[in-house]
Amino acid sequence: MILKYRPEIDGLRCIAVLLVILHHLSVPGFSGGFVGVDVFFVISGYLITAIILAELKKGQFTFGSFYKRRAIRLAPAYFTVLLVTSVFAYLLMLPAELENFSNSALYSTFFAANFYMWDAVGGYFGSGADTTPLLHLWSLAVEEQFYVIWPVTLMLLWRWVPRYLLALIVIALFAGIFISEYGAINYRAAAYYLMPTRAFELLIGAVLACVPLAYFERVPAFGRLLLSLLGMVLIFYGNVFFTAETWFPGVNALFPCVGTFLLIAFVRNRDSVFGRLLSSRIAVNIGKVSYPAYLWHWPIIAFLNLQLIDITPLVSIAVIFATLLLATLTYHYVEKPARKFRDMQWSKVVLGGFVLPATLFSTAAIAVMQANGMPDRFDDILNKKSAAVLSYADDRRGRCNEGSVKSPLGEDECVLGVSKAGVDILLVGDSHANHFSGMVDVMAKNAGLRGYDVTQSNSPFLVDVERFYKQDNSMVYHENFQIRNSVIKNQLLPNEYKFVVLGGAFKNHFNGGFFSDDKDTPPKVSDHIAFKSAFFKTIDTILENGSIPVIIKGNPTFERDISHCTLNNLRFDLSEDCNLSFSFYKNEISDWSEFVDQLVIRYDKLIVIDPAKTLCNEKICYSDLKDIPLYKDSGHLNYIGSELIGELYIKEFDNPFVIKSDKSDGA
């Protein structure tokens, strides 16, 4: 079923893809350009639902014809870009990078890229995202997962309750908004990538498809103009004012989604300034190639980032030109020729257009992973460095770090050290505790002990205190901090572990955290008093539960992402300084270090592990030891680096978990 062509929708696609491209190029004024994806979602939900409903009304809908159209629409350009990107990945990527790419390609082949990106990359703005060539395919995965469920749902609703179809979709829409908002607050990375928290955006388009356009045309011309203006304002508000810190999707996604709804509903070809704008020749032509443009633009940017090519204004112009050129060629020589298969039997189209290329790509991806990324292409030292940089602590034990706040994974799922009956070591804290899991694992194995990793980003373990954070110049209560720490205090500490290890970005929390004794009284400024009081109570609580408290003092943090520094020096023959002045680090942690000294005096059973003693000498703090890069960003350690620190610490200062006398290991 072919709907009447509306050029203004292609104009909307033009806006959407340009917002995304300019955002990815870090063009000023486009910090929230990622909302272009949300514009695409609403358009897709509208068009697909409108087509299905039109066919249902005529009794012509079949699943075979639906998925045949999806295969013809998506597969040719998709697999073309995937093929070219794979060739460049083979030529340019180190083994560990190529393994990750192959894994992402395997997921992407079956429209599951969002699951891979959520698990392996984490947040959309997270470490490593800028050099992940297939990152952008998460959005296509969301759409296709939705369209596995939606045609069946729509057909059943049409058959059983056609009179209440719109009402039920609206109810599902509001439920989806609630789910998305809850996810955005509590599971930020998952909410960004996964279909259940994005479904409401497609449902907004579906609602529009259920209402005859003639209803919207009854609105006077001036009213349609104002509503169209409002639609544009909503989209560009998100584009200009949203940033990486904005909770998203959730209710914030309503800005671009409602804006798109209004534009589809009230803009008609050349009937207003917005109609003429969206139906202009340039807008329509870019809109027609927006799908391949979306596919091409990000691999180009990712490979430029990988090769350390600065995205200057001139390079940005070149990227835009290359993207539109490749998109135009793909549209004319790949997408349009594929339309001749519309009259072919659906099974042959799906088999030849999707199953066959998917089989070939997945076979190749698995072969590359089994070959460990084909290491013979590069020197061993490069391979070794790359493997370290791309080893992430939070990837080793799945959701042990980012699992349910209220119900952390059990001790049998988050094992550190040796496998034996009974847990000896409980590791708690935020992501900086998690990045020391490699170090604790090495130490626990050396001591013949078993550990349990229970960490949560942004949630250091402190009892009987409330935490706040700043967002958009206002103080926000950190509910998950209190929930997670109550679980640890009330459910885990009574298990009387031998050691309870406290890890965290303590230097940052001590110097710039916002803590209060009362959740209804946010602190106006950061101070040490509430933090100190809570830390004393935390140590007391650990001791009261029969455990020995252990503090991981922390590690040097850099002012920039240092992870690839020594790797890139070797890879590209550079000479960048990859180290940090010890005097700078010492001054930076002076207040926190002084407090730790007070704790050591106050608690004779307290053990302090100071990784900086391994990382630093009297002059320099290193980002690389024994040709192993230690960091995965500016402050977090990579997993192999964390393990190396554990090995070196034991060799230089003995194992802090092996208590040889009544005297504990000090700072």
Steps between C-alpha positions, in 0.01 A plus 500: 500500500647835392389813686462831326844658478557794734819692414490686831573171677817464297577856612460386859739214432747758370480690830537178699810371324672841494442542874663163566795559266573850633472370856748222430735754345480701826382810317416775755125537551430132438579350841154338497501404132450139604128588511508454124469128571177567689366688199573191291320278752179705483508513120556124483222426748264719300577360155517132593181514705319692226600240240398205719163659587429579134565137410295368792206713389517346153570149631837498321744483791736202522811455709687377196438818305582715804839344562573488128462879493723537805768284339489694173502833683778428751721209398671619178647822639552345843714212378684723252615731777574205728719343231702816432535574871624145561771538236628819663480336842724218376750747355515746789404329824728321742402143600308591817324781312417268210365237740269759654398621156425145384290441808307821435462401132357164604240669718431765237444238230198377691379847604612459858769770503326680786562205734868492410546876539320497833716218633839578343499877458263603777373855476461658157763753602715245679866413466581340165176609336676740264704217343219244473410504127163327536381690807223677308334176393339472844211716376425271206502207740240675716274556200525145372440351845191717526383376160526140611230570758299784352341341188371208706367733770337730249337215310356347819368835621345565160335160499378496861440861609517730195276758668748545786817481292599864545416502871709188564796641309476822704496295822806307379662832411461641850618173653803520273577854615488385863729203426740724312516763773556235766773343289667833424527574872593153626666320207638776284706300249236231456225759458693673224551187293215259560167472323258502798618847605488627140173340392288801600678711238385268222156485663471880472526453126254210520243722674531750218444225244169409667356851456390604149711792378180680401433562870818703529417692185187638667726718713513852348811580298637738762454238773681240289782749448535561875491128578759435230719771651459337841605168348819652361573675830463177697741310275761773497461562872620144561773543242637817660448443872537125549847366580668176602384575855131518410291210628386327183270376356216525755286811499781702344453302180151649475652825377620365162224238480209736558670750270513238224137405567391861452697543179364182343147590610488865398755561225386445141697529182560873433192618695713707740854613555571166670337306218717681246809449714449128554389442140789692348711317247811490720312378808314230306812376322694471826198339662484234228859397572473548877504126574831425322635836626428387855671168430813652346573803714598336829749239369682786323520699824594196708791407273621859501496489879680167496772647279531809726388736226360814662146585396576859398242717320663411167496129582137530610407648163685214330311245716164654409592506130625138507193387691254658256700377200510142626134521601401624155698224328348241733150632438529495121712189452398278790163602646311589183609190304389285795142622451463271199468214749165634624314262271704199606368242746558615857688186606754543220552866590552427868725204422714676243484852642548422867567135592781447249700819572435461873643148486809618313563794733444300818729221376775751423455675837522173694808397301675827588415461868623140504823625339537748789478798267775373267798617708761423234416829330676704771792486743448311825555805719226691315267205541585476869434869563176495303370198691560680829334826394187316391468285813224644719430397856125542463509265199655209692211430736205636310248672722705465821577868456189637331231259612179563686549760772265321739603143414869463414612176339583224745842404631515197269465726195756763599796296618844646567800293603485123537194278467427353839226484757432822684576860407789671677515841329215737417592772249256792507487850358466685172657449157840581650452205733405288202811593305707363787324163472793371293744600772284350776456182294878455472553569869218267604635216286846551642356482853279200422186704571170547324348841431164644403473801266199721585557838341277768351605801297482830685420329831788485750410297806422741783236436765250733665553789262311641203661595172413768249640606164472806282297493182421812300605720794259330738569248776346155437456225758695183413244237595693200365796583723291449812317194363818313405679584825203388709514162325871468577461611860192297589531189281870445427705628794325267750660210309821581693748500214862493609575817302277777369682700234394859440587637159390821337591833350553610860723793415218644285231421757710650779581821316188555292220267611164617629394308810243575767354338810148585378352416159274803528791737557730508197843647573559841350873439458736206515669448835689228682289477813218271384740284299739454793219418738358243261840342444552458875156340530576272206824371656322456834220303333747269326683434827172442686418228247826320575687596182835666438458826308726556199526829313635524148644847518471563126712561194626808311251653259594690187341806346439318170432147379842340537403144406645491147792733564794255499320280247460791260858614557615161374229458239536840335860584596400781736677636806217616725568518873288227655594552863396724789709703737507333842506840672179591317335175608622536857359851524173388341438231763651683797170555687375147437841355588504692828158358588618145420790553738250597770303183431812285535573655840141462615445138386781258575336221293463715191697395191584756234602395148668784315537409128686828440799347676525265202399754238727784610855575600625822658466690172249331269171312502490264204213414269689195370707241683698215341360601159144459629269805483322523834201723427179476301429875516631792706446343841371143476744213467460234235468145627841368392661811644315447826625140513857614436479749787388216726795285397753780546349609833536149642860478378596840644288529815368149574136394479277713727253212531765277659518617859827375644478682832276727699641794306295585191643622173508879506491771239 
